[in-house]
Amino acid sequence: MAERGWQTFDPSTMPGQALYQLMNSVVVPRPIAWISTVSADHVPNLAPHSYFTVLSPEPPIICFSSGGVKDTLRNLRHTGDFVVNVVPEELAREMNLTSADFPPGESEFAASGLTPTASDKVQAPRLLESPVNLECVVERELTIGNRPNYVVFGQVVAVHVAERVMRDGRVDVSEIRPVGRLAGSGYVYSREFFTMERPTYAGLKAEWESRKGAP
Ligand SMILES: Cc1cc2nc3c(=O)[nH]c(=O)nc-3n(C[C@H](O)[C@H](O)[C@H](O)COP(=O)(O)O)c2cc1C
C-alpha cells in the first residue's frame, strides 16, 4: 500500500516507454560518454551514451549500454575497441547533433564539423575537440533486459587529457565543465562546485563526544 505523500510504481505492470521515462528521470544527472568508433568500411562514428559509468579503477573498466544494435555497437564488435570522449558545455549542441539517426555510411564527425584523430592503442579515432579521451578495449559484452540492452565493458588502455583542463598536475573538473543528461531533452551544466571531506567514524565519534562534554 502506498504511503501518504508517496507514489509507488510497479515496474512489472508498467509499459516500456513509461518505465524508460521514469528511470531516466530519477537516475540523474548522468554523465555522457560520447563514443567514437570506426566501421569496417573505415567510416568514423560518434554517438552519445548516458547509460554509462566507471566500474573499477584498477585496471580502469568503464561500461555503457546500447539500447538495441546501433552503429556504435556494430563497429566496436568489429574492431574490439572504442573511445569515450567527455562532453564539455561548449560542445553540447554538437553532441546532440551526433545523436541523430545517421545512416551507417555517413559520419557524424563530418556532419558536426568535429575532428577525428588517431588514437595511440586502438583503431577507433578520438575526438580532438574533447578535453578528455579514454581509449578502450572491449573487455566483455552482456545482454540484459527485454529491449534488449547490450552492456559493453571496456578496459581503458590510454587516457588523453588536454593541458588546458589540468591544474597542478591534476584534472580540474571545473575546467572541463561536463554536460550531464537529465530526462527527455533535459541537460544540466556543471557550474557550481563544492567540496566535502569524507568523514571517518572515529573522527565523527570524537566530535560527538566533545559536543556531549561541552557545557
Ligand atoms: C545525451 C544522449 C544520451 C544517449 N544515451 C544513450 C544510451 O545510453 N544508449 C543508447 O543506446 N542510446 C543513447 N542515446 C541515443 C543514441 O545516441 C542514438 O541512438 C544514436 O543515433 C546512436 O548512434 P549510432 O547508431 O551511430 O551508434 C543517447 C542520446 C543522447 C542525445
Ligand as a Chemical Component Dictionary entry (heavy atoms), coordinates in Angstrom:
data_LIG
# 
_chem_comp.id                   LIG 
_chem_comp.type                 NON-POLYMER 
_chem_comp.pdbx_formal_charge   0 
_chem_comp.three_letter_code    LIG 
# 
loop_
_chem_comp_atom.comp_id 
_chem_comp_atom.atom_id 
_chem_comp_atom.alt_atom_id 
_chem_comp_atom.type_symbol 
_chem_comp_atom.charge 
_chem_comp_atom.model_Cartn_x 
_chem_comp_atom.model_Cartn_y 
_chem_comp_atom.model_Cartn_z 
_chem_comp_atom.pdbx_ordinal 
LIG C1  C1  C 0 22.534 12.657 -24.331 1  
LIG C2  C2  C 0 22.166 11.370 -25.014 2  
LIG C3  C3  C 0 22.384 10.167 -24.380 3  
LIG C4  C4  C 0 22.091 8.961  -25.010 4  
LIG N1  N1  N 0 22.319 7.803  -24.347 5  
LIG C5  C5  C 0 22.115 6.621  -24.974 6  
LIG C6  C6  C 0 22.445 5.399  -24.320 7  
LIG O1  O1  O 0 22.904 5.377  -23.180 8  
LIG N2  N2  N 0 22.233 4.243  -25.002 9  
LIG C7  C7  C 0 21.741 4.230  -26.268 10 
LIG O2  O2  O 0 21.578 3.164  -26.852 11 
LIG N3  N3  N 0 21.431 5.380  -26.919 12 
LIG C8  C8  C 0 21.609 6.569  -26.307 13 
LIG N4  N4  N 0 21.323 7.741  -26.958 14 
LIG C9  C9  C 0 20.838 7.692  -28.336 15 
LIG C10 C10 C 0 21.981 7.466  -29.333 16 
LIG O3  O3  O 0 22.955 8.492  -29.231 17 
LIG C11 C11 C 0 21.397 7.454  -30.749 18 
LIG O4  O4  O 0 20.548 6.333  -30.895 19 
LIG C12 C12 C 0 22.452 7.453  -31.835 20 
LIG O5  O5  O 0 21.824 7.637  -33.083 21 
LIG C13 C13 C 0 23.242 6.157  -31.895 22 
LIG O6  O6  O 0 24.218 6.348  -32.892 23 
LIG P1  P1  P 0 24.966 5.201  -33.650 24 
LIG O7  O7  O 0 23.934 4.414  -34.448 25 
LIG O8  O8  O 0 25.915 5.948  -34.524 26 
LIG O9  O9  O 0 25.649 4.335  -32.638 27 
LIG C14 C14 C 0 21.549 8.965  -26.326 28 
LIG C15 C15 C 0 21.293 10.187 -26.963 29 
LIG C16 C16 C 0 21.594 11.369 -26.313 30 
LIG C17 C17 C 0 21.322 12.685 -27.010 31 
# 
loop_
_chem_comp_bond.comp_id 
_chem_comp_bond.atom_id_1 
_chem_comp_bond.atom_id_2 
_chem_comp_bond.value_order 
_chem_comp_bond.pdbx_ordinal 
LIG C1  C2  SING 1  
LIG C2  C3  SING 2  
LIG C2  C16 DOUB 3  
LIG C3  C4  DOUB 4  
LIG C4  N1  SING 5  
LIG C4  C14 SING 6  
LIG N1  C5  DOUB 7  
LIG C5  C6  SING 8  
LIG C5  C8  SING 9  
LIG C6  O1  DOUB 10 
LIG C6  N2  SING 11 
LIG N2  C7  SING 12 
LIG C7  O2  DOUB 13 
LIG C7  N3  SING 14 
LIG N3  C8  DOUB 15 
LIG C8  N4  SING 16 
LIG N4  C9  SING 17 
LIG N4  C14 SING 18 
LIG C9  C10 SING 19 
LIG C10 O3  SING 20 
LIG C10 C11 SING 21 
LIG C11 O4  SING 22 
LIG C11 C12 SING 23 
LIG C12 O5  SING 24 
LIG C12 C13 SING 25 
LIG C13 O6  SING 26 
LIG O6  P1  SING 27 
LIG P1  O7  DOUB 28 
LIG P1  O8  SING 29 
LIG P1  O9  SING 30 
LIG C14 C15 DOUB 31 
LIG C15 C16 SING 32 
LIG C16 C17 SING 33 
# 
